[in-house]
Amino acid sequence: MTTMSALAATSVLSGPSVAEPFSTTPCALHRTEAHHSEGVDTWNPAYTRPVGTLDAVMVFLSFPDARPHTTPAELAADHFPATSRFFQQASYGRFTLRAHPLRHWLRMPRPSTAYAIKRDWSAGDRAAYLRDAFAVADGEVDFSRYDVVYLVADPDAPGVDSDATKVVNLETPIQVDGTDVRRVVTVFEHHPPDRLVLAHETGHVFDLPDLYHRPVDGKGDWDTYVGDWDLMGSQFGLSPDLFAWHKWKLGWLDPRQVACVRGTAPVRLTLEPLAAGPGVPVQGTAGAPAFGLGHGTKLAVVRTGPDTELAFEARGRAGNDRGTCRQGILVYRVHSGAESGGGPVEVVDAHPDSEACWENSVYPPLADAPVSLGESFTVPGDGVRIEVEDRTASGAWTVVITPRRTG
């Protein structure tokens, strides 16, 4: 039954519409010059693509104005194996991040306060920090062996600001050990740290954008674009698994797992739960865990403009999304011309007059955004309609998407 449902993942109800895997790419948005563009037609070669196994080094930096209260082993355990486990599940086993932490502190030459560490760091202070960090680490680390570099500061040093953790992209790479280091994750987290914060920052290393909205004055809600629904929006989200669009971009979905819906007539699709993969149980129609999913259609897309698209995926309580507030078909807009932090992805709320999970959601108005079983929803402004008809015994969702209203 599972094999048959995977083979029969798409069907045309009537008329000239087409639902097809990406043997060709009529719905693939072009990558633009926008920072971390959501285009998926090509990979940006300036970034490492997370497939197979990548090695990451963790360098622990202390300062002359403070004695560390933690050990490198404790700080490494704050982030691993949790970060590796997140990517292992998100990628369906196609990507392994292997951490190599140093076992001792390396002393920086200047006090922590001398670097003026903060969220919006000046270029000069940041350059001084990186220069000193690589100088003290060069004798201990062969950077040519690693794909990802984490510089982890003593969290108890007086000049360390936990809000300053970020990826530094270098226009001119640092040349060390015969290799070019183009980006560095500078870690200034408390102990224990924010949940999944290192996974979020590592996502930038792989060319994923920030999906949160940063208020101009720093006040107000940061989570209005995607709420709980992707790690790149919030590491605290109830459903932090990466959007299927991002999994497509990173190479974790096969072309046949992405369906391009075109034309005007309704198209019936079977969408597997996003988290479903080898060994990951999902809730079937009888409420019991079901296995065997993982190779069918994960993402349906409808082109809405030259650089915009609507995406549809099934989200449920499994894998990285085991804390999900509401299950169903999540709808979101993708804009390949939007910059990181400028709303390249926006979740469409199918229930705009309600909210859910207010006690632990990062943004309750979007916590109940998915279209639930038995519901239908027309996307405002685009006229694209989705009906959620049924669920299979294995937990997949049967939907009908009508790309454009007629008449």
C-alpha distance (Angstrom), angle and dihedral (degrees) to the residues before:
residue distance angle dihedral
M1 . . .
T2 3.81 . .
T3 3.79 91.6 .
M4 3.77 92.3 49.7
S5 3.81 93.5 48.9
A6 3.82 89.8 51.6
L7 3.80 91.7 50.6
A8 3.79 92.3 45.8
A9 3.78 95.7 46.6
T10 3.81 95.2 130.6
S11 3.77 134.5 36.0
V12 3.80 135.2 168.3
L13 3.80 115.2 -124.8
S14 3.80 97.1 -165.4
G15 3.79 144.1 -34.2
P16 3.81 130.4 26.0
S17 3.81 101.0 -46.0
V18 3.81 118.7 128.6
A19 3.81 130.5 -151.8
E20 3.77 110.8 -172.9
P21 3.78 142.7 156.1
F22 3.78 117.4 -108.8
S23 3.76 99.8 -90.6
T24 3.79 78.8 132.1
T25 3.79 121.6 18.3
P26 3.82 111.2 -127.8
C27 3.81 90.6 144.7
A28 3.81 99.1 40.4
L29 3.80 109.5 114.4
H30 3.78 115.2 -132.5
R31 3.77 117.6 -112.4
T32 3.81 109.0 -112.2
E33 3.80 134.8 -164.1
A34 3.81 90.1 -94.6
H35 3.81 113.8 120.9
H36 3.83 106.8 -94.2
S37 3.81 90.9 -1.5
E38 3.81 114.7 -157.8
G39 3.80 91.5 -135.3
V40 3.80 112.5 130.4
D41 3.80 103.9 -171.7
T42 3.82 92.8 92.0
W43 3.80 137.7 14.2
N44 3.81 119.0 -117.5
P45 3.83 102.3 -120.0
A46 3.81 91.4 -154.2
Y47 3.82 87.2 75.9
T48 3.78 132.0 64.3
R49 3.79 111.7 -114.7
P50 3.83 112.5 -133.2
V51 3.79 102.9 -128.1
G52 3.78 126.8 122.2
T53 3.81 114.6 -0.6
L54 3.80 125.2 -27.0
D55 3.80 125.8 -174.7
A56 3.79 123.8 -136.6
V57 3.79 127.9 -167.6
M58 3.81 122.4 -149.6
V59 3.81 115.0 -154.4
F60 3.82 116.8 -168.7
L61 3.81 116.9 -148.1
S62 3.79 126.4 -162.2
F63 3.81 128.3 -177.1
P64 3.80 135.6 -137.8
D65 3.83 91.9 -118.8
A66 3.82 95.9 61.0
R67 3.79 141.7 38.7
P68 3.84 111.6 -137.1
H69 3.80 115.9 -112.3
T70 3.80 91.7 -162.5
T71 3.78 135.5 51.0
P72 3.81 127.6 -122.5
A73 3.81 88.2 -114.2
E74 3.81 91.0 57.1
L75 3.80 92.8 48.7
A76 3.80 92.2 46.5
A77 3.82 88.8 52.5
D78 3.81 89.1 53.9
H79 3.81 88.5 68.4
F80 3.80 108.2 21.3
P81 2.95 137.3 96.8
A82 3.84 86.4 9.8
T83 3.82 93.7 66.6
S84 3.80 93.5 46.5
R85 3.80 90.8 46.1
F86 3.81 91.7 52.6
F87 3.80 92.8 54.2
Q88 3.80 93.0 41.4
Q89 3.81 90.1 56.9
A90 3.80 95.8 39.1
S91 3.80 92.3 51.5
Y92 3.82 95.7 44.9
G93 3.79 87.8 -119.6
R94 3.80 94.5 -52.6
F95 3.81 93.8 115.1
T96 3.79 131.7 44.8
L97 3.81 122.4 -173.3
R98 3.80 108.9 -158.3
A99 3.82 116.2 -162.0
H100 3.82 124.2 -148.1
P101 3.83 108.1 -172.0
L102 3.79 121.9 -172.7
R103 3.78 113.0 -120.5
H104 3.80 98.1 -137.4
W105 3.78 142.3 42.2
L106 3.80 122.6 -96.4
R107 3.80 114.3 -147.2
M108 3.81 117.6 -127.6
P109 3.83 114.2 -140.7
R110 3.81 95.9 -125.8
P111 3.82 135.7 47.3
S112 3.80 116.6 -89.4
T113 3.81 90.2 -115.3
A114 3.81 90.9 59.6
Y115 3.82 91.7 70.9
A116 3.83 96.2 57.3
I117 3.81 90.4 -139.5
K118 3.83 114.2 -162.6
R119 3.80 141.5 135.6
D120 3.81 95.6 -89.6
W121 3.77 95.2 40.6
S122 3.79 120.7 -169.6
A123 3.79 113.7 -114.1
G124 3.79 92.5 -123.3
D125 3.81 96.2 51.9
R126 3.79 91.5 44.1
A127 3.82 91.9 50.1
A128 3.81 90.7 50.6
Y129 3.81 90.7 51.3
L130 3.80 93.3 49.6
R131 3.80 92.9 44.7
D132 3.81 92.3 52.6
A133 3.81 93.3 42.5
F134 3.79 94.4 53.3
A135 3.79 91.1 43.9
V136 3.81 93.2 56.3
A137 3.81 93.1 41.2
D138 3.79 99.4 45.2
G139 3.79 94.1 81.9
E140 3.81 91.9 51.3
V141 3.81 103.8 37.0
D142 3.79 132.1 54.0
F143 3.80 97.7 -148.7
S144 3.80 92.1 -171.2
R145 3.82 87.8 75.5
Y146 3.81 95.8 60.5
D147 3.80 136.5 74.6
V148 3.83 96.3 -167.9
V149 3.82 129.1 37.7
Y150 3.82 123.6 -156.8
L151 3.81 117.6 -171.4
V152 3.81 105.0 -164.1
A153 3.80 117.2 -165.2
D154 3.79 125.9 -153.4
P155 3.83 100.1 -92.1
D156 3.80 92.9 -148.5
A157 3.81 97.6 54.7
P158 3.83 110.0 116.0
G159 3.81 95.7 -123.6
V160 3.81 96.5 49.9
D161 3.82 115.7 107.7
S162 3.81 113.9 -162.0
D163 3.81 89.8 -154.4
A164 3.81 90.6 64.6
T165 3.82 98.5 73.0
K166 3.79 107.7 126.6
V167 3.78 147.9 126.1
V168 3.78 114.8 -89.2
N169 3.81 112.6 -148.4
L170 3.79 111.2 -157.9
E171 3.81 120.1 -148.3
T172 3.78 87.4 -162.9
P173 3.81 108.9 37.9
I174 3.78 122.2 -131.9
Q175 3.79 109.5 -112.4
V176 3.78 111.9 -143.9
D177 3.80 132.4 151.0
G178 3.77 90.4 1.1
T179 3.81 93.8 -59.2
D180 3.80 135.5 100.3
V181 3.81 115.1 -120.5
R182 3.82 105.7 -157.8
R183 3.80 101.3 172.3
V184 3.78 135.8 21.9
V185 3.80 131.7 -168.0
T186 3.81 107.4 -134.7
V187 3.82 107.9 -158.9
F188 3.82 120.5 -159.9
E189 3.80 99.4 157.6
H190 3.78 127.7 149.3
H191 3.79 118.6 -112.5
P192 2.99 108.4 -83.0
P193 3.82 93.9 30.6
D194 3.78 134.5 -147.2
R195 3.81 112.1 -70.9
L196 3.83 113.1 -88.1
V197 3.80 91.7 -12.0
L198 3.80 93.0 139.8
A199 3.80 91.6 50.4
H200 3.82 88.4 54.1
E201 3.79 93.2 50.7
T202 3.78 91.7 44.2
G203 3.80 87.5 55.4
H204 3.82 87.7 65.3
V205 3.80 89.2 54.5
F206 3.82 85.0 61.3
D207 3.83 93.9 49.7
L208 3.80 98.8 -98.4
P209 3.83 116.5 146.0
D210 3.78 131.8 -130.5
L211 3.80 107.6 -98.3
Y212 3.78 98.4 -169.4
H213 3.77 124.8 100.1
R214 3.78 113.2 -121.6
P215 3.81 112.0 -153.1
V216 3.78 113.3 -128.9
D217 3.81 93.4 -122.7
G218 3.82 94.0 36.6
K219 3.80 90.1 -110.9
G220 3.78 125.9 107.6
D221 3.79 134.7 40.3
W222 3.81 119.3 -28.8
D223 3.80 97.0 -170.9
T224 3.80 104.4 63.2
Y225 3.83 96.0 111.3
V226 3.81 102.8 57.1
G227 3.81 107.2 -7.9
D228 3.81 112.0 -164.4
W229 3.78 96.0 -15.1
D230 3.82 107.5 98.3
L231 3.79 135.7 25.9
M232 3.80 90.3 -127.1
G233 3.80 88.6 62.2
S234 3.79 97.1 47.8
Q235 3.79 134.1 -12.4
F236 3.81 86.6 -151.0
G237 3.82 94.5 59.2
L238 3.79 122.1 129.3
S239 3.82 89.2 -133.6
P240 3.82 104.6 35.4
D241 3.80 97.9 158.8
L242 3.80 111.1 124.5
F243 3.79 117.0 -99.1
A244 3.80 114.8 -97.5
W245 3.81 85.5 -115.7
H246 3.80 89.6 62.2
K247 3.80 91.4 46.5
W248 3.78 88.1 53.1
K249 3.80 90.8 49.2
L250 3.80 92.7 49.2
G251 3.80 94.1 49.1
W252 3.80 98.5 -108.6
L253 3.82 95.4 120.2
D254 3.77 123.6 65.2
P255 3.83 115.1 -127.5
R256 3.80 90.4 -110.1
Q257 3.81 89.9 59.5
V258 3.82 91.6 66.0
A259 3.82 116.6 72.2
C260 3.80 120.7 -159.1
V261 3.81 110.4 -151.2
R262 3.81 113.7 -157.7
G263 3.79 139.4 164.7
T264 3.80 126.2 35.9
A265 3.80 107.5 -78.6
P266 3.82 125.5 92.7
V267 3.80 117.6 -89.6
R268 3.80 124.7 -160.0
L269 3.82 117.0 -142.3
T270 3.77 137.0 177.7
L271 3.81 109.2 -140.7
E272 3.77 119.8 -164.6
P273 3.82 117.4 -142.8
L274 3.79 109.2 -90.2
A275 3.80 94.1 -123.8
A276 3.81 94.9 48.1
G277 3.77 112.0 116.5
P278 3.80 141.7 124.8
G279 3.79 109.0 -30.6
V280 3.83 95.0 -4.5
P281 3.82 112.4 124.9
V282 3.79 119.3 -142.3
Q283 3.78 128.2 -169.2
G284 3.81 111.3 -97.8
T285 3.77 127.5 -157.2
A286 3.80 92.3 -85.7
G287 3.80 91.6 53.4
A288 3.80 93.8 -111.9
P289 3.81 121.5 117.7
A290 3.80 113.6 -91.4
F291 3.80 127.3 -161.1
G292 3.78 134.8 -167.9
L293 3.80 101.2 70.6
G294 3.78 122.4 115.9
H295 3.80 110.4 95.9
G296 3.81 103.4 64.2
T297 3.80 132.1 87.4
K298 3.82 112.5 -48.2
L299 3.81 101.4 169.6
A300 3.79 136.4 35.4
V301 3.80 119.9 -168.9
V302 3.79 135.9 -169.5
R303 3.80 120.6 -163.2
T304 3.83 111.4 -127.9
G305 3.83 101.5 169.4
P306 3.81 144.5 -12.8
D307 3.80 92.1 -71.6
T308 3.81 103.3 11.9
E309 3.77 134.5 84.1
L310 3.79 141.5 172.5
A311 3.80 115.5 -129.7
F312 3.81 129.2 -160.4
E313 3.81 125.5 -165.1
A314 3.80 138.0 159.0
R315 3.79 116.4 -113.7
G316 3.79 124.3 -169.5
R317 3.79 144.5 150.8
A318 3.79 103.3 -70.9
G319 3.79 140.6 99.8
N320 3.81 112.5 -10.2
D321 3.82 88.4 -4.8
R322 3.79 97.6 57.6
G323 3.82 89.8 121.2
T324 3.83 94.4 54.2
C325 3.79 114.7 147.5
R326 3.83 100.2 -151.5
Q327 3.81 127.5 14.6
G328 3.78 124.0 -143.8
I329 3.79 143.6 82.0
L330 3.79 112.1 -31.0
V331 3.80 117.1 -150.4
Y332 3.80 122.5 -160.3
R333 3.79 140.9 164.9
V334 3.80 121.4 -124.2
H335 3.82 122.4 -158.7
S336 3.80 114.7 -173.1
G337 3.82 92.4 -168.7
A338 3.83 94.6 58.0
E339 3.80 119.2 100.6
S340 3.79 124.8 -123.1
G341 3.81 105.4 -79.9
G342 3.81 91.4 18.6
G343 3.79 97.9 94.4
P344 3.82 104.2 -86.7
V345 3.81 86.9 162.4
E346 3.81 126.2 31.8
V347 3.79 124.7 -179.3
V348 3.80 114.6 -133.2
D349 3.80 111.7 -135.9
A350 3.81 111.9 -133.8
H351 3.82 89.0 -171.8
P352 3.82 104.5 42.9
D353 3.80 94.4 162.9
S354 3.80 96.3 58.2
E355 3.78 142.8 47.3
A356 3.78 135.9 -160.1
C357 3.81 145.3 -158.2
W358 3.79 90.8 23.4
E359 3.81 91.0 167.3
N360 3.82 95.5 65.4
S361 3.81 110.2 6.3
V362 3.80 117.1 108.9
Y363 3.83 88.3 -138.8
P364 3.84 114.6 11.7
P365 3.85 95.2 -168.5
L366 3.85 88.6 69.2
A367 3.80 98.1 35.0
D368 3.82 90.1 90.9
A369 3.81 94.9 39.1
P370 3.86 98.2 121.2
V371 3.79 122.5 98.5
S372 3.79 105.9 -113.2
L373 3.79 131.2 -140.7
G374 3.81 110.7 -70.2
E375 3.81 93.8 16.5
S376 3.80 131.2 113.9
F377 3.79 127.1 -157.1
T378 3.80 135.8 -174.0
V379 3.80 113.9 -151.7
P380 3.82 108.9 -122.5
G381 3.79 113.9 -115.8
D382 3.80 94.6 8.6
G383 3.78 102.4 60.3
V384 3.81 92.4 -141.7
R385 3.78 111.6 144.8
I386 3.80 129.8 -155.7
E387 3.79 127.8 -170.1
V388 3.80 120.6 -169.1
E389 3.80 103.3 -148.0
D390 3.77 108.5 170.2
R391 3.79 150.6 -26.6
T392 3.77 124.8 -119.9
A393 3.78 124.0 -129.3
S394 3.81 88.1 -103.1
G395 3.82 92.4 55.5
A396 3.82 101.1 -102.3
W397 3.81 119.7 138.1
T398 3.80 125.4 -121.8
V399 3.80 111.4 -148.3
V400 3.78 138.9 170.1
I401 3.81 117.8 -143.8
T402 3.78 121.2 -166.4
P403 3.83 107.0 -165.3
R404 3.83 97.2 -159.1
R405 3.74 134.6 11.5
T406 3.78 113.7 -117.5
G407 3.78 127.2 -155.4
